[in-house]
Amino acid sequence: MRVPPLPLRALGRRRASAAALLGALAAGCAKEQEATVQLEVVFPSTAMAIASDDVKLIVYDDPEPGGCQRIYLKHITNQTDLPPVVLEPPSIPICDLAFGRPAPLVLPLGRHSILAIASRGADDLLVGCSDVAVSAEGGVAVVTLALPGATPVPPPTTCASLRDSCEDRCP
């Protein structure tokens, strides 16, 4: 039994459908190559958190072990030969951190280094870095901030928490 050939119009539609299906599959695969990572920023004290204006994040593609140590040292010594940047979202206001409002990071799967810089005015106040391995499940990345050198320590505060400071509830 012979199957009659398809008219050209039908062939064009089938090709377009196949192309659309391949495009959808490729888009689905691309999305599977990313994961959502929630960020936790740890300050050395409430006073240091209150003294900060915002936190800037820079995510570097750095699959080598010990990447954060190199990135941290290069950052605080103003060196520019850093690994490629994967993501650099807008700075997060300190009170958004206090209220848990920062959006999660959407990162490609693999090993990355997350540099966090808490600033006061135009100056870096605190700096921290965390090496993370991003898997399809996503997860949480914790970055602990510390004084990068001879930064002046802010005066003591009467606030019990950063949230109290953001809500103007300190005596």
C-alpha positions in Angstrom: 0.0 0.0 0.0 1.4 3.3 -1.0 1.0 6.4 1.2 0.2 9.5 -0.8 2.7 12.4 -0.4 1.7 15.3 1.8 1.0 18.6 0.2 3.7 21.2 0.6 1.4 23.2 3.0 1.2 20.4 5.4 5.0 19.7 5.3 5.6 23.4 6.1 3.3 23.2 9.1 4.9 20.0 10.3 8.4 21.6 10.1 7.1 24.7 11.9 5.6 22.4 14.6 8.8 20.4 14.9 10.8 23.7 15.1 8.5 25.0 17.8 8.8 21.8 19.8 12.6 21.8 19.5 12.6 25.5 20.6 10.4 24.7 23.6 12.6 21.8 24.6 15.7 23.9 24.3 14.1 26.6 26.5 13.2 24.0 29.0 16.7 22.7 29.1 18.1 26.2 29.5 15.8 26.8 32.5 17.0 23.5 34.0 20.5 24.9 33.9 19.6 27.5 36.6 18.5 27.3 40.2 17.1 29.7 42.8 19.4 30.5 45.7 18.2 32.3 48.8 20.9 34.6 50.3 21.6 35.0 54.0 23.9 37.8 55.0 25.5 37.5 58.5 26.8 40.7 60.2 29.5 40.7 62.9 27.2 42.7 65.2 23.9 44.6 65.3 25.8 47.9 65.4 27.7 47.0 62.2 24.5 46.1 60.5 22.9 49.4 61.5 25.9 51.3 60.4 25.6 49.8 56.9 23.5 51.5 54.2 23.2 48.6 51.7 24.8 45.4 50.6 26.1 44.9 47.0 26.4 41.4 45.7 28.7 40.2 42.9 28.6 36.5 41.8 31.7 35.3 40.1 32.2 32.2 38.0 35.0 30.6 39.9 35.0 26.8 39.9 38.4 26.5 41.5 38.7 25.6 45.2 39.5 28.6 47.5 38.0 31.1 45.0 36.5 33.3 47.7 39.8 33.8 49.4 41.4 35.1 46.2 38.4 37.2 45.3 38.2 38.7 48.8 41.9 39.6 48.8 41.8 41.1 45.3 38.7 43.1 46.2 40.1 44.7 49.4 43.4 45.5 47.6 41.6 47.0 44.6 43.0 44.5 42.1 41.0 44.1 38.9 42.0 40.7 37.6 38.9 39.0 38.9 37.0 36.0 37.4 34.1 36.6 35.1 30.9 38.0 36.7 27.9 35.8 36.5 25.4 38.2 38.2 25.6 41.7 39.7 22.1 42.6 40.9 21.3 46.1 42.3 22.4 46.8 45.8 20.0 45.7 48.6 19.0 48.3 51.1 19.9 47.2 54.6 16.3 47.3 55.9 15.2 45.1 53.0 17.7 42.5 54.5 16.3 43.1 57.9 12.7 42.3 56.8 13.7 39.4 54.6 12.8 41.1 51.3 15.7 40.5 49.0 14.8 38.5 46.0 16.5 35.1 45.6 19.3 34.8 43.2 18.8 32.9 40.0 22.2 31.4 39.2 23.6 28.9 36.6 24.4 25.5 37.9 28.0 25.0 39.0 30.5 26.5 41.4 30.4 30.2 42.1 31.8 32.7 44.6 29.4 35.3 46.0 31.1 38.5 47.2 29.0 40.7 49.5 30.0 44.3 50.3 28.1 46.3 53.0 28.7 49.9 52.4 28.4 53.1 54.4 28.1 56.0 52.0 30.6 55.5 49.2 32.9 53.3 51.4 33.1 49.6 51.9 32.3 48.9 55.5 32.2 45.1 55.6 33.2 42.5 53.1 32.5 38.7 52.9 32.6 35.9 50.4 31.1 32.5 50.1 31.9 29.7 47.7 28.7 27.9 46.6 28.0 24.9 44.5 24.6 25.5 42.8 22.6 22.4 42.0 19.2 22.0 40.4 17.6 22.0 43.9 18.9 25.5 44.6 19.3 26.2 48.3 20.7 28.8 50.7 24.0 30.7 50.4 25.4 32.2 53.6 27.8 35.1 53.4 29.5 36.2 56.6 30.7 39.8 56.6 33.8 41.1 58.4 35.8 44.3 58.6 38.2 44.3 55.6 41.0 46.1 57.5 41.5 49.3 59.4 37.9 50.4 58.9 36.7 52.7 61.8 34.2 50.9 64.0 30.8 52.7 64.3 29.7 54.0 67.7 27.6 51.6 69.9 23.9 51.5 69.4 21.0 51.2 71.8 19.1 49.1 69.2 18.6 45.5 70.1 18.2 44.5 66.4 18.5 45.8 62.9 14.7 45.5 62.5 14.3 47.9 65.5 16.6 50.4 63.9 14.7 50.2 60.5 11.4 50.7 62.4 12.8 53.6 64.4 12.1 51.8 67.7 15.5 52.5 69.5 15.7 54.6 72.6 
